[in-house]
Amino acid sequence: MTTFRYFLSCEEHGPQELVRQAKAAERAGFEALWISDHFHLWLDEQGQSPFVWSVIGALAEATSLPITTAVTCPLIRVHPAIIAQAAATTAALTGGRFRLGVGTGEALNEHVIESRWPPAAERLDMLEEAVDLMRKLFTGELVSHHGRHYDVDTARLYTLPDEPPPIYMSGFGDKSIELAGRIADGYISTGPSAESIAKFHKAGGAGKPSMGGLKACYAADEATARRTVHRLWPTQGIKGEAAQILPLPRHFEQLAETVTEEQAVGGTPCGPDPEVHVRALRAYVDAGFDEVYVSQIGAEQDAFFDFYQRQVLPAVA
């Protein structure tokens, strides 16, 4: 059975507001949390970008919901050994309610440490090595590792959960989906693609869970919601590799000037009609996702939670 969960946007909200939203999501009937992990936001208009691990620490105490990063890049900005320590501590703090979502990242966040942005194939190779290294550290044993991309000298994690945190991987292209099927404990995507899930299963992910995420925008009328999406997330209408290779929010702002409202909205459910939102969620159910995460765009968070609790979640439960 597919379950429905909430996606916390660190690009739009500060730490206190994210914690407040998490508690509201639990009251509304959402069953778990995603949270984005960024150094930079996509556009200055979005307004925020808190350090995700501090926020997760607060979430762990504020709610009883499982938490997944969607997604962390353990390649450049933060060494995988440090991500392993953060993930292990978080899993211990939450009593096993934490899952580490990983991906190959974006120059937007990673370039702040290293201006060279590796090509996609190299980043996939780095991610495979990083996941292997983190799993070694999750054993609690003394680890020395000298690989193609990372070196670790006699490192040991002392604070560990009862079970290592599962590692889920985001994948969109064939090569990343194939890697996710081989090395990850679960699959993450942001589109309702049955084909992607089938590829994940074929590559070794059969029987492993899949998570899908989407953005929505509840407002009193559809036109207002569409304007909000266009103002805050025109990047949804930017196609191709730009999202991976551009280093600064102003570059996305420049590209966003060419994005129409229709392109920004795309398949985002907008407005007060519950059937519009139900159809969007059912697309993920029909594609075969086990967990579906929804993020409300904009400031109407309380109205969104009330709307989903009363009219949307009962229709898809």
Rosetta blueprint (number, residue, H / E / L):
1 M L
2 T L
3 T E
4 F E
5 R E
6 Y E
7 F E
8 L E
9 S L
10 C L
11 E L
12 E L
13 H L
14 G L
15 P H
16 Q H
17 E H
18 L H
19 V H
20 R H
21 Q H
22 A H
23 K H
24 A H
25 A H
26 E H
27 R H
28 A H
29 G L
30 F L
31 E L
32 A L
33 L E
34 W E
35 I E
36 S L
37 D L
38 H L
39 F L
40 H L
41 L L
42 W L
43 L L
44 D H
45 E H
46 Q H
47 G L
48 Q L
49 S L
50 P L
51 F L
52 V H
53 W H
54 S H
55 V H
56 I H
57 G H
58 A H
59 L H
60 A H
61 E H
62 A H
63 T L
64 S L
65 L L
66 P L
67 I E
68 T E
69 T E
70 A L
71 V L
72 T E
73 C L
74 P L
75 L L
76 I L
77 R L
78 V L
79 H L
80 P H
81 A H
82 I H
83 I H
84 A H
85 Q H
86 A H
87 A H
88 A H
89 T H
90 T H
91 A H
92 A H
93 L H
94 T L
95 G L
96 G L
97 R L
98 F E
99 R E
100 L E
101 G E
102 V E
103 G L
104 T L
105 G L
106 E L
107 A H
108 L H
109 N H
110 E H
111 H L
112 V L
113 I L
114 E L
115 S L
116 R L
117 W L
118 P L
119 P L
120 A H
121 A H
122 E H
123 R H
124 L H
125 D H
126 M H
127 L H
128 E H
129 E H
130 A H
131 V H
132 D H
133 L H
134 M H
135 R H
136 K H
137 L H
138 F H
139 T L
140 G L
141 E L
142 L L
143 V E
144 S E
145 H E
146 H E
147 G L
148 R L
149 H L
150 Y L
151 D E
152 V E
153 D E
154 T E
155 A E
156 R L
157 L L
158 Y L
159 T L
160 L L
161 P L
162 D L
163 E L
164 P L
165 P L
166 P L
167 I E
168 Y E
169 M E
170 S E
171 G L
172 F L
173 G L
174 D H
175 K H
176 S H
177 I H
178 E H
179 L H
180 A H
181 G H
182 R H
183 I H
184 A L
185 D L
186 G E
187 Y E
188 I E
189 S E
190 T L
191 G L
192 P L
193 S L
194 A H
195 E H
196 S H
197 I H
198 A H
199 K H
200 F H
201 H H
202 K H
203 A H
204 G H
205 G H
206 A L
207 G L
208 K L
209 P L
210 S E
211 M E
212 G E
213 G E
214 L E
215 K E
216 A E
217 C E
218 Y L
219 A L
220 A L
221 D L
222 E H
223 A H
224 T H
225 A H
226 R H
227 R H
228 T H
229 V H
230 H H
231 R H
232 L H
233 W L
234 P H
235 T H
236 Q H
237 G H
238 I L
239 K L
240 G L
241 E L
242 A H
243 A H
244 Q H
245 I H
246 L L
247 P L
248 L L
249 P H
250 R H
251 H H
252 F H
253 E H
254 Q H
255 L H
256 A H
257 E L
258 T L
259 V L
260 T L
261 E H
262 E H
263 Q H
264 A H
265 V H
266 G L
267 G L
268 T L
269 P L
270 C E
271 G L
272 P L
273 D L
274 P H
275 E H
276 V H
277 H H
278 V H
279 R H
280 A H
281 L H
282 R H
283 A H
284 Y H
285 V H
286 D H
287 A H
288 G L
289 F L
290 D L
291 E E
292 V E
293 Y E
294 V E
295 S E
296 Q E
297 I L
298 G L
299 A L
300 E L
301 Q H
302 D H
303 A H
304 F H
305 F H
306 D H
307 F H
308 Y H
309 Q H
310 R H
311 Q H
312 V H
313 L H
314 P H
315 A H
316 V H
317 A L
